[in-house]
Amino acid sequence: MAEVTDQEPVLVLGDKKYIISDLEPQAQYYVSQINFVQQQIDKTKQELDRHTMAYNGFQANLISMLEDTEKPSEEG
């Protein structure tokens, strides 16, 4: 969303670039909220990845455990 050019934060929106400090205060507020929401989206994706990996791990362990209990005993 925002990039830095010549030490000035720049908003890239579509094909246009805007120097954030030149924007109206309300527009600057929107930019900060967009950046915050993007950070939250990224954080949520990371959390989803962790939960998905944990789910898959628990499921794999359960399958392995159930398969072990279904094997016929070799003692007989």
C-alpha positions as a Python dict, from the first residue, in 0.01 Angstrom:
ca = {
    (1, 'M'): (0, 0, 0),
    (2, 'A'): (253, 264, 111),
    (3, 'E'): (615, 286, 6),
    (4, 'V'): (898, 528, 85),
    (5, 'T'): (1050, 743, -189),
    (6, 'D'): (1321, 997, -105),
    (7, 'Q'): (1241, 942, 265),
    (8, 'E'): (878, 1048, 209),
    (9, 'P'): (606, 788, 265),
    (10, 'V'): (415, 748, -60),
    (11, 'L'): (76, 592, -118),
    (12, 'V'): (45, 385, -434),
    (13, 'L'): (-319, 356, -531),
    (14, 'G'): (-397, 216, -872),
    (15, 'D'): (-153, 372, -1117),
    (16, 'K'): (-104, 688, -910),
    (17, 'K'): (136, 783, -633),
    (18, 'Y'): (55, 1030, -357),
    (19, 'I'): (285, 1177, -94),
    (20, 'I'): (102, 1090, 224),
    (21, 'S'): (200, 1408, 409),
    (22, 'D'): (41, 1612, 128),
    (23, 'L'): (-297, 1440, 169),
    (24, 'E'): (-583, 1587, 369),
    (25, 'P'): (-600, 1471, 731),
    (26, 'Q'): (-902, 1249, 663),
    (27, 'A'): (-720, 1081, 373),
    (28, 'Q'): (-414, 1028, 595),
    (29, 'Y'): (-643, 869, 853),
    (30, 'Y'): (-783, 634, 588),
    (31, 'V'): (-429, 538, 483),
    (32, 'S'): (-335, 458, 842),
    (33, 'Q'): (-650, 249, 886),
    (34, 'I'): (-587, 62, 561),
    (35, 'N'): (-231, -13, 673),
    (36, 'F'): (-355, -129, 1014),
    (37, 'V'): (-619, -355, 859),
    (38, 'Q'): (-358, -502, 621),
    (39, 'Q'): (-135, -583, 919),
    (40, 'Q'): (-430, -750, 1092),
    (41, 'I'): (-509, -950, 779),
    (42, 'D'): (-147, -1069, 761),
    (43, 'K'): (-151, -1161, 1130),
    (44, 'T'): (-480, -1349, 1089),
    (45, 'K'): (-339, -1543, 792),
    (46, 'Q'): (-41, -1645, 1006),
    (47, 'E'): (-273, -1757, 1286),
    (48, 'L'): (-485, -1954, 1038),
    (49, 'D'): (-171, -2126, 909),
    (50, 'R'): (-74, -2224, 1266),
    (51, 'H'): (-423, -2355, 1341),
    (52, 'T'): (-435, -2546, 1013),
    (53, 'M'): (-97, -2707, 1080),
    (54, 'A'): (-203, -2799, 1435),
    (55, 'Y'): (-531, -2944, 1308),
    (56, 'N'): (-351, -3150, 1045),
    (57, 'G'): (-98, -3271, 1302),
    (58, 'F'): (-364, -3379, 1551),
    (59, 'Q'): (-560, -3548, 1273),
    (60, 'A'): (-250, -3735, 1150),
    (61, 'N'): (-169, -3848, 1504),
    (62, 'L'): (-526, -3968, 1557),
    (63, 'I'): (-525, -4161, 1229),
    (64, 'S'): (-194, -4321, 1321),
    (65, 'M'): (-323, -4414, 1667),
    (66, 'L'): (-644, -4564, 1529),
    (67, 'E'): (-456, -4761, 1265),
    (68, 'D'): (-225, -4902, 1534),
    (69, 'T'): (-521, -5022, 1743),
    (70, 'E'): (-684, -5187, 1442),
    (71, 'K'): (-381, -5405, 1359),
    (72, 'P'): (-432, -5769, 1455),
    (73, 'S'): (-222, -5890, 1741),
    (74, 'E'): (86, -6086, 1631),
    (75, 'E'): (92, -6288, 1953),
    (76, 'G'): (-183, -6533, 1848),
}
